């Protein structure tokens, strides 16, 4: 389920030895600018719901903001040009029309 539907997308990176970084993006019904919070091995980026809805339906690649010295970029994950057998792309966006998909101009790979 995507950000528009669920309101939150969360993933994690396991660095081993019990160290895990959690990163999430949250869509909120506010007009505050994009902001980020880091607390207890977790990064949360909050984005206005209206901006998320427009971005998801448009050709725009990302949402960008600044919080003090921190530059924040939330960008769409596009399907890979080269198929990787060990990686699913179920949530990936189709590549922009200006670029051939998977380097062949054919349909995206089905995993």
C-alpha positions in Angstrom: 0.0 0.0 0.0 1.4 3.4 -1.0 1.7 6.7 0.9 -1.5 8.2 -0.5 -3.6 5.2 0.7 -1.8 4.3 4.0 -0.6 7.7 5.1 2.7 6.2 6.2 5.4 4.2 4.5 8.1 2.7 6.7 11.2 0.6 6.0 14.3 -0.3 8.0 18.0 -1.0 7.4 19.7 -3.6 9.6 23.3 -2.7 10.2 23.9 -5.9 12.3 24.8 -6.3 16.0 21.3 -5.1 16.9 21.5 -1.7 15.2 18.5 -0.9 13.0 17.7 2.4 11.3 14.0 2.9 10.8 13.0 5.4 8.1 9.5 6.5 7.3 7.5 9.2 5.5 4.2 10.4 6.8 1.5 12.2 4.9 -0.3 14.6 7.2 -3.4 16.7 6.8 -1.6 20.0 7.5 -0.1 22.7 5.4 3.2 22.9 7.3 6.3 22.6 5.2 8.2 19.3 4.8 10.0 18.5 8.0 12.1 15.7 9.4 12.6 14.3 12.9 15.4 12.0 14.1 14.9 10.2 17.4 15.8 6.7 18.7 17.4 5.3 15.5 14.4 6.5 13.5 14.0 9.2 10.8 10.5 10.5 10.1 9.8 12.9 7.2 6.4 14.6 7.3 4.8 15.9 4.2 1.4 17.7 3.7 -1.2 15.3 2.4 -2.2 17.6 -0.4 1.3 17.8 -1.7 1.6 14.0 -1.6 -1.6 13.6 -3.6 -0.5 16.0 -6.3 3.0 14.6 -6.5 1.8 11.0 -6.7 -0.4 11.7 -9.7 2.1 14.0 -11.6 5.3 13.6 -13.5 7.2 15.4 -10.7 10.1 13.3 -9.4 10.3 14.6 -5.9 9.2 16.7 -3.0 11.8 19.0 -1.6 12.2 21.1 1.5 14.7 22.6 3.9 14.8 22.6 7.6 17.7 24.7 8.9 20.9 23.3 7.3 19.1 20.0 6.4 18.0 19.6 2.8 15.1 17.1 2.5 14.4 15.2 -0.7 11.6 12.6 -1.1 11.8 11.1 -4.6 9.9 8.5 -6.5 11.5 5.0 -6.8 11.4 4.2 -10.6 11.7 0.7 -12.0 15.3 -0.2 -12.8 16.7 0.0 -16.2 18.3 -3.4 -15.7 16.4 -6.2 -14.1 17.7 -7.5 -10.9 16.5 -11.0 -9.9 17.0 -10.4 -6.2 14.9 -7.2 -6.1 11.1 -6.8 -6.4 9.8 -3.6 -7.8 6.2 -3.9 -7.0 5.9 -0.4 -5.5 8.1 1.3 -8.1 6.8 3.9 -10.5 7.1 3.3 -14.2 10.1 5.1 -15.7 9.3 8.5 -17.2 8.2 8.4 -20.9 11.4 10.2 -22.0 13.5 7.2 -21.0 13.0 3.7 -22.5 12.0 1.2 -19.8 14.7 -1.4 -19.0 16.8 0.0 -21.8 14.7 -1.7 -24.5 11.7 0.4 -24.8 9.6 -2.7 -23.8 7.3 -3.1 -20.9 8.6 -3.2 -17.3 9.9 -6.5 -16.1 7.4 -8.7 -14.3 8.8 -10.5 -11.2 
